[in-house]
């Protein structure tokens, strides 16, 4: 996360009442200092009023609204920007969505925070911020930046909870939060959110449900049924995931084995057993667990299972099996950089460096910030 304080980029000045902030007739209160976004070389003591632009003030206001939520003049600042830029909310939303889509995470975060500061009561903005931090966490986790990813996950969770408290309720807040909980293997909260989404959406017309509304209802009910059928709300399952995630693999393995005694046909449990064993370097045992997961209903539909199995196959010398697993995983999730990167590692183990290079280059095309692929390419370049 960025350690710099964004508020260091602004300074505060008093302007004369006659200052023309925009083409709109905006009355300036000369007794209240306005935030100004610094330009290179700017100093609050030496700035020239003649060189000051309205954009510097508007940018300064947005910075304060984003990062200084307790500023006593926030409402005054909002009133100024609403008058000066009546369409600012739509403009910021469009820019934030575009930057998020392009994975320009830091700038996107600045814009989302400014948008939230501009209208802190808009629960749809809060839901979009939850989705943004959820995506950002996933991106950082793919880069093996786990501490940052965990921090962004906590931000996402906070915004999801806020969005679910909206009145009137926002059904999509519960739908998206449910998938966030699924990612964390928190099946109790995931099921509760799906059930809330179903309760809020059932009986609505297709027009009221909105885009993909019918699909979402069917998907939510399908996942509720699977969570119940596989007993994923079980306390042992939940404890196992938390313990393994926190680095207490041995204790987590004890919990998941207890769960498996009564639920031997649940692929998710065999996957978790394999995951814990793989983290301990017990690749042969982990391989057997992932293979068992694939034998269970639903287990052969998951690219992550195949990817984990391939890692264990590589570590135990079964390179042909690893290739088969990774190729099959790629047919399920063609843009998954973890799978593509592992194909590169597989070809390195096979001594086929040119083929490995192609896969690492593909990873960087999809994600220019992938450090593992960049490092492998650097090593290959040195060896030429």
Helices and strands as residue ranges (DSSP letters): G 6-9, E 10-13, E 34-37, G 49-51, H 54-67, H 74-84, H 88-101, H 105-118, H 123-142, H 146-163, H 171-183, H 187-201, H 206-209, H 213-229, H 235-245, H 249-262, H 267-279, H 283-295, G 299-301, H 303-315, H 319-332, H 337-349, H 353-366, H 371-383
